[in-house]
Amino acid sequence: MPLFQLLLVVMSTAMTGVVEAPQPYGVVPNESQLQWHELEFYGFIHFTINTFTNKEWGYGDESPSLFNPSDFDADQIVGVAQDAGMTGLILTCKHHDGFCLWPSKYTDHSVAASPWREGKGDMVREFSEACRKKGLRFGVYLSPWDRNHADYGRDAYVTYYRNQLRELLTEYGPIFEVWFDGANGGDGWYGGAKEKRTIDRSSYYNWPETWQIVRELQPTAQLFSDVGPDIRWVGNESGYAGDPCWATYTPEGYKGLPPSPGQTNSKAGEEGTRNGDYWMPAEVDVSIRPGWFYHRWEDRKVRSLDNLQQIYFQSVGRGASLLLNLPPDRRGRIHEKDTDVLHAFGKWYRALYASNLIDGADISASNVRGNDARFEAAAVGDPDRNRYWSTDDDVTTATLHLSWRDAITFNVVSLREYLPLGLRVDHWVLEYQDGGAWREFAQGVGIGNRRLWRGSAITTTAIRLRIEDASACPAISEISLHRDNFE
């Protein structure tokens, strides 16, 4: 742009009072990651030959004839997930034992060799269609390790693995997430060799090339592993994220080797990295039972409603997503014990967010960016996530004040940052008005996609959010208040 035109733009901006939006801080999510953040809670389905052998990890020598669910119903399984409030399902299309839930043309070790549906069934297809029918996203898990395949540990297996990945990415509709884990190498059947095989985890799969297959065939799918590149493992399978849990991350490898799936300091995934090199938010994977596959003796060990609520607040409530495993039983259905608690969770979840007590509040702020209505305090009460309250660039400590004519009672608060501008808030405090005094009831480090507080019920006519420290002017897209009647 010529200099005189640039000067005209600057003069026009000054005369009209147009205020520029804040500049992003640090790394930021891409559009597909932003869409993934909105999902928050979805399910894992572990179902394979292990269900019929009572194993967690099959050895690879199991006969496909063992796989024969008596009353498989993908609609029932997806319906239970939907009733619980889940937004999608990820299916273990192949676990470490190598048995495939679809009739892969690259192996006979699949449902095509089983008595289920007389060898003509395709479980991946039935799940993907059931998800689409009920409006849930569908994702796939294809175990990199294969204890059945004769070529595992050799170059030929990587070609085999990528061919199967292409099958799953081209024949079953849109895929929202592809799940890669770090269990790679060890003892197995390996086509009858019955030996231990090890690999170089940092180089064997040539992960950048393997991931590129997903990018080409399912460009909006999110890639999960210890090192992302889109979503990271939280570092435990106990149902919690760290506090704080930063959405940015710099993975670290062991012993000077480059980080790769199965080759990272996984504990670091719990909290992530403040000002990390990558936008790589955490996913909390946990099972509703002690095991990942169904075992009859665990029918009395299904997680309680209270425990699922705790997991929700310690995962989604810390900015991560929650991936809850639902293992079908030998019928090919979600067991009644699991169904009951998931129904109760869904009922609780819907009731919690049925109303937002911020409605009707008078909202003001100690500073509004350029006094521009686009960044006004009231934006935090707007359901449009693209609106946000922000301050002038040099204001990194600020207060948001909410008041009501009549007293309200709440015990849950939700905070969100405007993610396209990055992670800006470092420390925040929530206070309520008690008579003439302000009393602190919550404080924390980081906000990110979502920060949930749950505590004892508070009755008041005013609360305030104080941004105590921020690395850049804050950009807050939501404050909501709720009453948990199941406390």
C-alpha positions as CSV (number, residue, x, y, z in Angstrom):
1,M,0.0,0.0,0.0
2,P,1.4,3.4,-0.9
3,L,2.5,5.6,2.0
4,F,-0.2,8.3,1.4
5,Q,-3.0,5.6,1.4
6,L,-1.6,4.1,4.6
7,L,-1.7,7.6,6.2
8,L,-5.3,8.0,5.1
9,V,-6.2,4.7,6.8
10,V,-4.5,5.7,10.0
11,M,-6.2,9.1,10.0
12,S,-9.6,7.5,9.2
13,T,-9.1,5.0,12.1
14,A,-8.3,7.8,14.5
15,M,-11.3,9.9,13.4
16,T,-13.8,7.1,13.5
17,G,-12.5,5.7,16.8
18,V,-12.2,2.1,15.5
19,V,-10.3,0.0,17.9
20,E,-8.2,-2.9,16.7
21,A,-8.7,-6.3,18.3
22,P,-5.8,-7.6,20.6
23,Q,-3.0,-9.4,18.9
24,P,-2.8,-13.1,19.6
25,Y,-0.5,-14.2,22.4
26,G,1.8,-17.2,21.9
27,V,0.7,-20.1,19.8
28,V,-3.0,-20.4,19.0
29,P,-5.3,-23.2,17.8
30,N,-6.3,-23.8,14.2
31,E,-9.9,-23.9,13.1
32,S,-10.1,-27.7,13.5
33,Q,-8.7,-27.6,17.0
34,L,-11.3,-24.9,17.9
35,Q,-14.1,-27.2,16.7
36,W,-12.6,-30.1,18.7
37,H,-12.5,-27.9,21.9
38,E,-16.3,-27.5,21.7
39,L,-16.8,-31.3,21.9
40,E,-15.4,-31.5,25.5
41,F,-17.0,-35.0,26.4
42,Y,-17.0,-38.1,24.2
43,G,-16.6,-41.8,24.5
44,F,-14.2,-44.6,23.9
45,I,-15.4,-48.1,22.8
46,H,-13.1,-51.0,23.6
47,F,-14.6,-54.2,22.1
48,T,-12.7,-57.0,20.4
49,I,-11.7,-60.6,20.9
50,N,-10.4,-59.6,24.4
51,T,-14.0,-59.3,25.4
52,F,-14.4,-63.0,24.9
53,T,-11.1,-64.2,26.3
54,N,-11.2,-61.9,29.5
55,K,-7.9,-60.3,28.6
56,E,-6.9,-56.7,28.5
57,W,-4.1,-57.2,26.0
58,G,-4.5,-60.2,23.6
59,Y,-1.4,-62.1,22.6
60,G,-2.3,-62.2,18.9
61,D,-2.8,-65.9,18.6
62,E,-6.6,-65.8,19.4
63,S,-8.9,-67.5,16.8
64,P,-11.3,-65.2,15.1
65,S,-14.0,-67.9,15.8
66,L,-14.1,-66.6,19.4
67,F,-15.6,-63.3,18.3
68,N,-19.4,-63.8,18.3
69,P,-21.4,-61.2,20.2
70,S,-24.9,-62.6,20.7
71,D,-27.0,-59.5,20.4
72,F,-24.8,-56.7,19.0
73,D,-26.6,-53.4,18.7
74,A,-24.6,-50.3,17.7
75,D,-27.7,-48.1,18.1
76,Q,-28.0,-49.2,21.8
77,I,-24.4,-48.3,22.4
78,V,-24.5,-45.0,20.7
79,G,-27.8,-44.2,22.3
80,V,-26.3,-44.7,25.8
81,A,-23.5,-42.4,24.9
82,Q,-25.9,-39.8,23.6
83,D,-28.0,-40.1,26.7
84,A,-24.9,-39.5,28.8
85,G,-24.3,-36.2,27.0
86,M,-21.4,-37.4,24.9
87,T,-20.7,-35.7,21.6
88,G,-18.8,-38.5,19.8
89,L,-17.4,-42.0,20.0
90,I,-13.9,-43.4,19.2
91,L,-13.9,-47.1,18.3
92,T,-11.0,-49.5,18.9
93,C,-11.0,-50.8,15.3
94,K,-7.9,-52.8,16.0
95,H,-6.2,-53.4,19.4
96,H,-2.8,-54.8,20.1
97,D,-3.9,-58.4,19.3
98,G,-4.4,-57.4,15.7
99,F,-8.0,-58.5,15.3
100,C,-9.9,-56.1,13.0
101,L,-13.5,-55.1,13.5
102,W,-13.9,-54.5,9.8
103,P,-13.2,-56.9,6.8
104,S,-9.8,-55.5,5.9
105,K,-8.6,-56.7,2.6
106,Y,-5.1,-56.8,3.9
107,T,-5.6,-59.6,6.5
108,D,-7.7,-62.6,7.3
109,H,-7.5,-61.8,11.0
110,S,-10.8,-60.0,11.2
111,V,-14.6,-60.2,11.6
112,A,-14.7,-61.7,8.1
113,A,-13.2,-64.9,9.6
114,S,-15.6,-64.9,12.6
115,P,-19.1,-66.4,13.0
116,W,-20.6,-63.0,13.8
117,R,-23.0,-62.0,11.0
118,E,-21.8,-65.2,9.3
119,G,-18.5,-63.5,8.4
120,K,-20.3,-60.8,6.4
121,G,-20.4,-58.1,9.1
122,D,-18.6,-54.8,9.4
123,M,-18.7,-53.4,13.0
124,V,-16.8,-50.2,12.1
125,R,-19.5,-49.5,9.5
126,E,-22.4,-50.2,12.0
127,F,-20.8,-47.9,14.6
128,S,-20.1,-45.1,12.1
129,E,-23.7,-45.2,10.7
130,A,-25.2,-45.3,14.2
131,C,-23.2,-42.3,15.2
132,R,-24.3,-40.3,12.1
133,K,-27.9,-41.3,12.7
134,K,-27.8,-39.9,16.3
135,G,-25.7,-36.8,15.5
136,L,-22.5,-38.0,17.2
137,R,-19.0,-37.6,15.8
138,F,-17.1,-40.8,14.9
139,G,-13.4,-41.5,15.5
140,V,-11.0,-44.4,15.1
141,Y,-8.2,-46.1,17.1
142,L,-5.8,-48.3,15.1
143,S,-3.2,-49.8,17.4
144,P,0.3,-49.2,16.0
145,W,1.4,-52.4,17.7
146,D,0.2,-55.7,16.2
147,R,1.0,-58.9,18.1
148,N,-0.6,-61.0,15.4
149,H,1.1,-59.8,12.2
150,A,4.2,-61.8,11.0
151,D,5.9,-58.7,9.7
152,Y,5.7,-56.5,12.8
153,G,9.0,-54.9,13.4
154,R,9.9,-54.9,9.7
155,D,9.4,-52.3,7.0
156,A,6.6,-54.4,5.5
157,Y,4.4,-54.0,8.5
158,V,4.5,-50.1,8.3
159,T,3.1,-50.5,4.8
160,Y,0.4,-52.8,6.1
161,Y,-0.4,-50.4,8.9
162,R,-0.7,-47.4,6.6
163,N,-2.9,-49.4,4.2
164,Q,-5.3,-50.2,7.0
165,L,-5.3,-46.6,8.1
166,R,-6.3,-45.6,4.5
167,E,-9.2,-48.1,4.7
168,L,-10.6,-46.5,7.9
169,L,-10.1,-43.0,6.6
170,T,-11.8,-43.5,3.2
171,E,-14.7,-46.0,3.8
172,Y,-16.5,-44.8,6.9
173,G,-17.4,-41.1,6.4
174,P,-16.1,-38.1,8.3
175,I,-13.6,-38.9,11.1
176,F,-13.2,-36.4,13.9
177,E,-10.2,-38.0,15.7
178,V,-7.6,-40.6,15.0
179,W,-6.1,-42.1,18.2
180,F,-2.5,-43.4,18.3
181,D,-1.0,-44.7,21.5
182,G,2.5,-45.5,22.7
183,A,2.3,-49.2,23.3
184,N,4.8,-50.3,20.6
185,G,6.7,-53.5,20.7
186,G,7.1,-56.5,23.0
187,D,6.3,-60.2,23.0
188,G,3.6,-61.5,20.7
189,W,2.6,-64.3,18.4
190,Y,3.8,-62.6,15.2
191,G,2.5,-65.2,12.7
192,G,3.6,-68.1,14.9
193,A,7.1,-66.8,15.8
194,K,6.2,-66.3,19.4
195,E,9.0,-63.9,20.3
196,K,9.7,-60.5,21.6
197,R,10.3,-57.8,19.0
198,T,11.5,-54.3,19.8
199,I,11.4,-51.2,17.6
200,D,12.9,-47.7,17.6
201,R,9.8,-45.8,18.6
202,S,11.1,-42.5,17.4
203,S,11.7,-43.7,13.8
204,Y,10.0,-47.0,13.0
205,Y,6.6,-45.6,12.0
206,N,8.0,-42.4,10.5
207,W,5.2,-40.6,12.2
208,P,5.3,-37.4,10.1
209,E,4.6,-39.4,7.0
210,T,2.0,-41.6,8.7
211,W,0.2,-38.5,10.1
212,Q,0.3,-36.9,6.6
213,I,-2.0,-39.7,5.4
214,V,-4.6,-38.5,7.9
215,R,-4.1,-34.9,6.8
216,E,-4.7,-35.8,3.2
217,L,-7.7,-38.1,3.6
218,Q,-9.4,-36.5,6.7
219,P,-8.0,-32.9,6.9
220,T,-10.2,-31.8,9.8
221,A,-9.5,-35.0,11.9
222,Q,-7.5,-34.4,15.1
223,L,-4.4,-36.5,15.7
224,F,-4.0,-37.8,19.3
225,S,-0.8,-39.3,20.8
226,D,1.8,-38.6,23.4
227,V,3.1,-35.9,21.1
228,G,-0.1,-34.9,19.4
229,P,0.4,-33.3,17.0
230,D,-3.1,-31.9,17.6
231,I,-4.1,-33.4,21.0
232,R,-1.8,-34.8,23.7
233,W,-2.2,-37.6,26.2
234,V,-2.8,-36.2,29.7
235,G,-0.2,-38.6,31.1
236,N,-2.4,-40.8,33.2
237,E,-5.5,-43.0,32.9
238,S,-7.0,-42.0,36.3
239,G,-9.4,-39.4,35.2
240,Y,-7.8,-36.1,35.9
241,A,-5.9,-33.3,34.3
242,G,-3.2,-31.2,36.1
243,D,-4.0,-27.9,37.8
244,P,-3.3,-25.9,35.8
245,C,-3.6,-27.8,32.5
246,W,-2.2,-25.5,29.8
247,A,-3.3,-26.1,26.2
248,T,0.2,-25.4,25.0
249,Y,2.9,-28.0,25.2
250,T,6.5,-28.8,24.4
251,P,6.9,-32.6,24.6
252,E,10.2,-34.0,25.8
253,G,11.8,-37.3,24.8
254,Y,13.8,-39.7,27.0
255,K,17.6,-40.1,27.0
256,G,18.2,-37.4,24.4
257,L,16.0,-39.1,21.8
258,P,13.3,-37.1,19.9
259,P,9.8,-37.3,21.5
260,S,7.4,-39.8,19.9
261,P,4.5,-41.9,20.9
262,G,5.7,-44.1,23.8
263,Q,8.9,-42.1,24.1
264,T,8.0,-39.0,26.2
265,N,8.0,-37.8,29.7
266,S,4.3,-38.5,29.9
267,K,3.9,-37.0,33.4
268,A,4.6,-33.6,31.9
269,G,1.4,-34.0,29.9
270,E,-0.8,-33.5,33.0
271,E,0.0,-29.8,33.2
272,G,1.3,-29.0,29.7
273,T,3.8,-26.1,29.2
274,R,3.1,-22.5,29.9
275,N,4.2,-20.7,26.6
276,G,4.8,-24.1,25.0
277,D,5.9,-24.5,21.4
278,Y,2.6,-26.0,20.2
279,W,-1.1,-25.7,20.7
280,M,-1.6,-29.3,22.0
281,P,-4.4,-29.5,24.5
282,A,-4.9,-32.5,26.8
283,E,-7.3,-35.4,26.5
284,V,-8.2,-37.3,29.6
285,D,-8.9,-41.0,28.8
286,V,-10.4,-43.1,31.6
287,S,-12.6,-46.1,31.8
288,I,-16.0,-46.4,33.5
289,R,-14.7,-49.7,34.9
290,P,-11.3,-50.8,36.3
291,G,-10.5,-52.5,32.9
292,W,-10.8,-51.2,29.3
293,F,-12.6,-54.3,28.1
294,Y,-15.7,-55.8,29.7
295,H,-15.2,-58.4,32.4
296,R,-18.2,-59.8,34.3
297,W,-16.5,-59.6,37.6
298,E,-16.3,-55.8,37.3
299,D,-20.1,-55.4,37.2
300,R,-19.9,-54.3,40.8
301,K,-17.0,-51.9,40.2
302,V,-18.7,-49.5,37.7
303,R,-17.9,-45.9,38.7
304,S,-20.6,-44.1,40.7
305,L,-22.3,-40.9,39.7
306,D,-20.3,-38.9,42.3
307,N,-17.1,-40.2,40.9
308,L,-18.0,-39.4,37.3
309,Q,-18.9,-35.9,38.4
310,Q,-15.5,-35.5,40.0
311,I,-13.8,-36.8,36.9
312,Y,-15.8,-34.3,34.8
313,F,-14.7,-31.3,36.9
314,Q,-11.1,-32.5,37.0
315,S,-10.9,-32.9,33.2
316,V,-13.3,-30.7,31.3
317,G,-13.3,-28.3,34.3
318,R,-9.5,-27.8,33.8
319,G,-9.6,-27.1,30.1
320,A,-9.1,-30.7,28.8
321,S,-11.5,-33.0,27.1
322,L,-12.9,-36.1,28.7
323,L,-12.7,-39.5,26.8
324,L,-14.7,-41.9,28.9
325,N,-14.5,-45.6,27.9
326,L,-17.7,-47.7,27.7
327,P,-16.8,-51.4,27.1
328,P,-19.7,-53.4,25.5
329,D,-20.3,-56.8,27.1
330,R,-20.4,-60.2,25.3
331,R,-23.8,-59.5,23.9
332,G,-22.4,-56.4,22.1
333,R,-24.3,-54.0,24.3
334,I,-23.5,-51.6,27.2
335,H,-24.3,-53.4,30.4
336,E,-27.2,-52.3,32.5
337,K,-24.9,-51.3,35.4
338,D,-23.1,-48.9,33.1
339,T,-26.2,-47.7,31.4
340,D,-27.9,-46.7,34.7
341,V,-25.0,-44.5,35.9
342,L,-24.5,-43.0,32.5
343,H,-28.2,-42.1,32.3
344,A,-27.9,-40.5,35.8
345,F,-24.9,-38.6,34.6
346,G,-26.7,-37.3,31.5
347,K,-29.6,-36.2,33.6
348,W,-27.4,-34.4,36.0
349,Y,-25.4,-32.8,33.2
350,R,-28.5,-31.4,31.4
351,A,-30.0,-30.1,34.6
352,L,-26.7,-28.3,35.6
353,Y,-26.6,-26.3,32.4
354,A,-30.4,-25.9,31.9
355,S,-30.2,-22.3,33.1
356,N,-27.5,-19.6,33.4
357,L,-27.8,-17.4,36.5
358,I,-25.8,-14.6,34.7
359,D,-29.0,-13.8,32.7
360,G,-30.4,-10.5,34.0
361,A,-27.1,-9.5,35.7
362,D,-25.7,-6.0,35.4
363,I,-22.2,-6.4,34.1
364,S,-19.4,-3.8,34.2
365,A,-15.6,-3.8,34.0
366,S,-12.8,-1.6,35.4
367,N,-11.5,-1.2,31.8
368,V,-13.0,-1.8,28.3
369,R,-10.7,-1.9,25.3
370,G,-10.9,1.5,23.7
371,N,-14.4,1.9,25.3
372,D,-15.5,0.0,22.2
373,A,-18.8,-1.9,22.5
374,R,-17.2,-4.9,20.6
375,F,-15.2,-5.6,23.8
376,E,-17.7,-4.5,26.4
377,A,-18.1,-6.4,29.7
378,A,-21.6,-7.7,28.7
379,A,-19.9,-9.9,26.1
380,V,-19.1,-12.5,28.7
381,G,-22.9,-13.2,29.1
382,D,-23.5,-13.6,25.4
383,P,-23.8,-17.2,24.2
384,D,-21.9,-16.2,21.0
385,R,-18.4,-17.5,21.7
386,N,-16.9,-15.0,19.2
387,R,-17.7,-12.1,21.5
388,Y,-15.4,-11.4,24.4
389,W,-14.5,-8.7,27.0
390,S,-11.0,-7.3,26.6
391,T,-9.0,-4.4,28.0
392,D,-6.5,-2.0,26.6
393,D,-3.1,-3.5,25.7
394,D,-1.3,-2.0,28.7
395,V,-4.0,-3.3,31.2
396,T,-3.2,-6.8,32.4
397,T,-4.9,-6.6,35.8
398,A,-8.6,-5.8,35.6
399,T,-11.9,-6.5,37.3
400,L,-15.3,-7.7,36.0
401,H,-18.3,-6.9,38.2
402,L,-21.6,-8.7,38.1
403,S,-24.6,-7.7,40.2
404,W,-28.3,-8.6,40.5
405,R,-31.3,-6.8,41.8
406,D,-32.4,-10.0,43.7
407,A,-30.1,-12.4,45.4
408,I,-29.0,-15.5,43.4
409,T,-27.7,-18.9,44.7
410,F,-25.0,-20.7,42.8
411,N,-22.3,-23.4,43.4
412,V,-20.8,-23.7,39.9
413,V,-18.9,-21.1,37.9
414,S,-17.6,-21.5,34.3
415,L,-14.9,-19.3,32.9
416,R,-13.6,-19.3,29.3
417,E,-11.0,-17.4,27.4
418,Y,-11.3,-16.4,23.7
419,L,-9.0,-19.1,22.4
420,P,-8.2,-17.6,19.0
421,L,-6.1,-15.0,20.9
422,G,-4.2,-17.6,22.9
423,L,-3.7,-18.3,26.6
424,R,-3.5,-14.9,28.2
425,V,-4.6,-15.1,31.8
426,D,-2.1,-16.4,34.4
427,H,-3.9,-15.9,37.7
428,W,-7.5,-15.1,38.6
429,V,-9.7,-14.7,41.7
430,L,-13.4,-14.9,42.2
431,E,-15.1,-13.1,45.0
432,Y,-18.7,-12.6,46.2
433,Q,-20.2,-9.7,48.1
434,D,-21.2,-10.5,51.7
435,G,-22.8,-7.4,53.3
436,G,-20.3,-4.7,52.7
437,A,-17.3,-7.0,52.3
438,W,-15.9,-9.0,49.4
439,R,-15.0,-12.6,50.2
440,E,-12.8,-14.8,48.0
441,F,-14.3,-18.2,47.1
442,A,-12.1,-19.4,44.3
443,Q,-8.8,-18.7,42.6
444,G,-6.6,-20.4,40.0
445,V,-3.9,-20.4,37.5
446,G,-4.9,-20.3,33.8
447,I,-8.3,-20.4,32.2
448,G,-8.1,-21.7,28.6
449,N,-11.0,-23.4,27.0
450,R,-12.9,-23.8,30.2
451,R,-12.3,-23.4,33.9
452,L,-15.0,-24.8,36.2
453,W,-15.3,-24.2,39.9
454,R,-17.7,-26.2,42.1
455,G,-18.1,-25.6,45.8
456,S,-20.6,-24.9,48.6
457,A,-23.7,-22.9,47.6
458,I,-23.3,-19.1,47.8
459,T,-26.1,-16.6,48.0
460,T,-25.3,-13.1,47.0
461,T,-26.3,-10.1,44.9
462,A,-22.8,-9.5,43.4
463,I,-19.7,-11.3,42.4
464,R,-16.5,-10.2,40.7
465,L,-13.7,-11.7,38.6
466,R,-10.3,-10.2,39.3
467,I,-7.6,-10.8,36.7
468,E,-4.6,-10.7,39.0
469,D,-1.9,-11.4,36.4
470,A,-2.0,-11.8,32.6
471,S,0.7,-12.2,30.0
472,A,-1.3,-10.0,27.6
473,C,-4.5,-8.0,28.0
474,P,-7.3,-10.5,29.0
475,A,-9.9,-11.7,26.5
476,I,-12.7,-13.4,28.4
477,S,-15.5,-15.0,26.3
478,E,-17.7,-16.4,29.1
479,I,-18.7,-16.3,32.7
480,S,-21.7,-18.5,33.6
481,L,-23.2,-19.4,37.0
482,H,-25.2,-22.5,37.7
483,R,-26.9,-24.3,40.6
484,D,-26.0,-28.0,41.0
485,N,-29.0,-29.4,42.7
486,F,-27.4,-32.8,43.0
487,E,-24.7,-31.6,45.5
